[in-house]
């Protein structure tokens, strides 16, 4: 979904207020993440929490998953993306 002027203004207002109230040392990405998480869909939050718990159980059982390099290569191949070299 394209960014709307209203979304941009909302983020700008949030970031400005946050910087004035203790967020001056945060990186722009951190401010953006905070802003995006303000109105998260409760269903999505619940689904995310379930996925994290399942991953933690897998780790406790000794499952190590796949190396990130393999996953990135697979995604690049699937979507025909150039590698970053």
N, C-alpha and C positions, 0 to 999 in steps of 0.2 A: 504494500500500500504506500503510495507516495506521501511524503511529508506535507502536512498542511501548515498554513501560516499560523493557525491556532495552536497546533502542537509546538511549533517553534517558539511562539510567544510564551506558552506554558512552561517550556523548559527554561527559557531565558529568565522568567520570573522566579522559578524554583532555584536555579543556579545562583542568581543574584542574591536572593534571600539567604541561601545556604552559605555562601561565601561570607556574608556579613555576620552570620551566626555560627562561627566555628568551622566552617568548611574551607577556609582560605588555603589550607595546605593540601587539599584534595586535588587530584588530577581531573581533567575534564571528563575522561572516561568514567571515573568513579562517580562524579556528579550525575552523569547521564544514567549510569546503572541505578543509582539511588532513585532518580526521578522515574525511571521506567518501572521500578518495583513498587512505587507508591500505590498504584491502582491495579495490581495484578489480579487476575481472575482467580477467585478462590478454588475453582475446579482445577485450574492449571497448577496452582500451588500444591494442591493435594496430590495431583498426579506426579509432580516433580518430587515431592517428599517420598512417595511410594517408590519411585525409581531409585532415589538415593538409598533408601533402606535396603532395597533389593541388591543394589551394588555392594553395599557394606556387608551384607550376608554372604555374597559371593566371595568377597575378599577374605572374610573370616573362614570360609571353607577352603581357602587356598587357591581359588581361581584368580589368575593373574590378568586375564583379558588379552588384548592384542597390542602389540607395539604401535604407538601413534604413527610412526613412519608408514606402517602397512596400511593403516586406516586412511591416512592422507593420500597415499598413492592410489588406493582403491577409489577414493572420491574423485581425484584428478582424472583417473582413467574413465570413470563412469560419466563425468560431465565434460570430458575432453578439454580439461584445463591445462595450461602450460605449467611446468614446474618452476619454482622460484630458485634460480641458480645464481 
